[in-house]
Amino acid sequence: MPVTAIVGANWGDEGKGKITDALAGGSRYVVRFQGGGNAGHTIINDYGKIALHLLPSGVCRPGTVNVIGPGVAFDMGDFFTELDNLVRKGVPAPDIRLSERAQLVLSYHRLFDGLEEERLGERQFGSTKKGIAPFYADKYLKLGIQVADLFDKERLLERLKAALEAKNVLLRHLYGKPEVDAGKLAEELLEQAERLKPFVCNTTELLQDAWRRGESILVEGQLGALRDPDHGIYPYSTSSSTLAGFATVGAGLPPYAINRVVAVTKAYSSCVGTGPFVTELHGDEAEELRKRGGDAGEYGVVTGRPRRVGWFDAVATRYGCMVQGATEVALTNLDVLAYLDEIPLCVGYRTAFGEVTRQFPANGILESAQPVLETMPGWRTDITGVRSFDELPKEAQAYVLRLEELIGVGIRQVSVGPRREQLFER
């Protein structure tokens, strides 16, 4: 059985959680393979509205094994908060497995994240201040703490001292803050580790065995292609690869295991955070789209910040699907556009040199680019009860087909509302 990757085609916030939740019903394993608590996936089902940050989006599906892979930035506090929230909502205890090789987001990562954004002032990158960039800096400086280290007191203390040696100098002399005590932090972590222990295992062996048996596996990405540090809008990117190509690394599967890649995109554009956003709307026009977007409007799951919104960007989405290696597209939030008489969409960029391009450029050109728009007739009717493509108004069908033509990948799933049942296949 093939492994399916569910990833974002844009800046994140595309609706990946809903698509994963929907497809998880036919999957034995759902795997988070990168990122941490700096973004969220919202799912709505019989238990209500649930915001997930670290937990895979299969946690509400009985019989699903939910795996947090070695590529994830793992925050114990966030993990326990999410678990406790599921219990409060009446969700049966999910089967969760955590990689012993996953590395820990620690209190000093969050501390440095906030201090550095404060120091940068107007030059800041719009961090969620969840410690992600400092975490990945430590990971690649070989100063990270693995989950397995939590169960070896001497090793944990040794690793913390090594990680804090330079950090305490910065805290004292750059930021004017008190130093972090490695011994005190180690004791706090060891106490938390007792509760964590039942979830920890060798998830690479677990998933490799499952894949060889032909069991169904979903790998779930965080954020989207345009936040990738290599192929996205760097430096306004996240710190881990958001691409399906990284999923086998972050999950621990062979590189040829994935042969279905579902790239998720909205029927319009949205993002949280800074960086170039060519189709961005402002003022009343933006607020109207924002308040209609999704179940509770366009606001960040982690930060609560109003999302920046704009018209569908075919240039960015085509590029996102290309670097993701999308074999199909899931289109979300089509119902949101029902209030419009005409729907603009971006088919190209006009650069500062007066040229029109349909290729997604690097930031030097992107930051001054202007959208080339075309308009399509709206449908001005509620489509949230539609359950097949043929039931859509002809204008909505034409809009979907035009998007498909522009991005060059077939749109297989269409979502017309936030709930599982408001998703159908073409």
C-alpha positions, 0 to 999 in steps of 0.5 A: 500500500502506498504512503500518502503525504498531505502537504501545503501548496502555499504559506500554510493555513491551507486546511491540511488538518481537515484533509488529514482528518478526513483521509485518516479514516482509511489509514492505520498510521498518521505521522507528523514528520517536521515542524513543532508547535509553531503552527496548528491544524484545526479539525471539526468533528463530533467532538467539536472544534479541535486545534492541534499543534504537535499531535497528528490529525488522526487522533480523533480516529479510533484504531489509528496509530498517531506517530510523532517522528524524529524530524519533529521539534517536540515540546513536552509542555505543548504535548501534554496540554493538547492531550489534556484538551482531548480528554476534556472534549471527550475524545477517547485516549488516542494511540500515540507513539513518539520517536526516541530520536525526536529532539526537545524544544526547551524553555531556553529556546522559547526564551531566545526566540522572544528575546531575538524578535524583541532585539530585531524590532522592525526587522523581526521575522514574525516568529510565533515565539515557540522556540522553533528557530533556536531549536533548529539552530541547536539541532544543526550545531549538534547541541540538541537534546533527544527524547532518549536523553530524558531517561539518562540523568547524567547524559541529560545534565551533560548535554544541557551544560554543553548547550547552555555554555554559550547561551548563558554568555549571550543572556548575560552580555547581549540580552542582560538577562539571568543565566539558565541553571542546567541542574534545575532545568534537568530536574524539571525535565526528568519529572516530566519524562515520567509521564512521557515514557509510555509513548516513547519507542523506536518509531522508525522500526515501527513505520518501516515494519508497517510499510513492509506489511502494506499497511496504510500510512499518512504523513502530515506536513506543517505549514506549506511549500512557500515557507520551506527554507530552501524553496520558499520565501527565505528568510521569511520561512520556517526552519525545517523543510515543509516538502513531501520530499523531506517526509521520508526523512522526518518520518523514517521511511524509504525515499521511494515509499511515498507515491501519492502527494496531496497538496492542499490549497484554499480557493483564495490565499491566506497566511500568517506571518511576514514576507512577500504576498503578492495578492494581499488585500487590505482594508474593508475588502480584506476584512470581509474575506477574512471574517467569512473565511472558515469556521471562525474566520481567518485567524492564526491557530497558534497566535490568534493573529489576523491572517493576511488574505488575498485572491487565489495566486495561481503563480505561487500555487503552481510553484508550490505544487511543483516543488511538493511533487503533487500528484493531486490537489485538495481545494478547501474553502470554496464555499467562502467565495459565495458572497462575490459577484465576480472573483479575481484570481492572479494568473501572473506577476508584473515585475518592477521591470515591466515584464509579466512572468508566470514563474515564482521568483526569488524574493528580490523580484517577488517583493516588488511584483504586482498581480496580473488578475483576471475575473470569473463570475461568482455563484452567489449561492450557499454551496455548503450542502453540496456533496458532489462536483456536479451539484455545484453551480456552473460558475463554481465548477468553472472556477475550479476547472480554471484553477486546475488548468492554471496550476497544472495538477488535478483537483481531486478533493473539494471542500465546501465547509469545515466538517468532514462530511463537507468534502467530496471527491471528483 
